[in-house]
Amino acid sequence: MSNASPLELVQEEHGSKAQLAKKVFEVLEHPDDEDEAQALEYRVQTMSNRKLLRLWNAHQVLSDKFGSRDELVDAILSARFPGGNEDYEAKIKGFTVPKLLDVARQANLVSAAELRWRK
């Protein structure tokens, strides 16, 4: 079996890049300012297929395995610091979902295979 290109995967799994971009935009956190939200939407629409697939996969792993971002942060904290660590919690709450999942991988909460967008 040959590896499909990101374009082929987007078309096969999501129909079009525009549809995938819309799905990714819906799961991302939006800024409060309307102009910033429109700028974010434009950036998502112009992202590469590979990055869109990576972001979509990251959010799917988050929702399937942990449920929410806060639950992921709690799982990381309990795995790395059984007694808790408020400073570390404050630090990782600002991380993006892909970065949080990488920290979870380092804490053996997620396997590297689960984080690959190309299966």
N, C-alpha and C positions, 0 to 999 in steps of 0.2 A: 504494500500500500504506500503510495507516495504521499508526502505531506502536502496538504492543501495550503494555498497562500491565504494571508489574512483576508483579502478581498473575497476569495471563494468561501471562506468560513462565514464571513458576514452575510453574504448573499444566501448561503445555504441555511444558516440558523436564524437569521433575523430579517431576511427579505432585501433590505437595502441599508446603506450606511446611514441614511437619514432616520430610518426607524430605530436603528441601534443607538444613534446619537440621542434621540428623544428618550429612549429608555434609560440611558446613562445619565442624562441631565435630570431626569425625575428622581433618581436615587442619590444624587449629590446634594450636599448642603448648599442652599442658596443664600447669597448675601441679602441683607435687608433692603439696601438701596436698589431701586428699579434699574438704574443705568448699569450698575455693577452686575445685576442678575442677567441683563441682556448681553453684557460683555462676556459673561461666563457661558451663556448659551451659545454665543457665536464661537467661542474657543472650543467648546465641545463639538460643535458641528464641523469644525475644521481640523479636528484631531485626526491622526492617522488611524486606519482600521486596526492596526496592532494595539495601539494604546486604548482604543475604545473596547476591544475585546478583553484586554487586561483589566481595565476598570470594571467592566461588567462582571467578569469572573470573580474579581475580588469582592464585589458586593453580593454576589450569589453565595460565595463561601461564607461570608459574614452572616447572611440571613439564614442559610441552611444549618450551619454548625453552631452559631452563637446566638442568633436571634436579633441582637441589637449591638450597637457600638459600645454602649455602657456595659453590657454583659461580657463583651470581649475584653474590655479594659479590666473588669473585675477578675476574669479568668487569668489574664496575664499577671495581675498583681498577686493573686493567690498562688500561682505557680512559681513565681520568682521570689516573692516575699510573703511567706505564710503569716507573718505577724503584721503585715501591712506596711506601706511606705507612702505617706501623703505627698512627699516631694516628687517621687517617681510618678505617682498617679497624676499629679498636676501636669507633669511634663508630657506623659504619653497621651493625655486627653487632647492635646493639640496636634497629634499625628494624623496623617491621612489614613484611610482604611487600608490601602496596600502596605503602608509602613507598619501599621498595627498588626497586620497579618504576618509580616515578616518577623516582628518581635514575637508573635505567638509561635511561629515556626521555630525560632531560636529556643523557646521555652518548651518545645515538643508538644504543643497543643494542636498543631496543624502540620501535615506532611508537605514536603516540597512538591510532591506530585499533585496535591490538591490545589496548589497555587498556580500551576501552569495553565495558561489559557489554551494551549495547544495540547489536546488530549490524544 
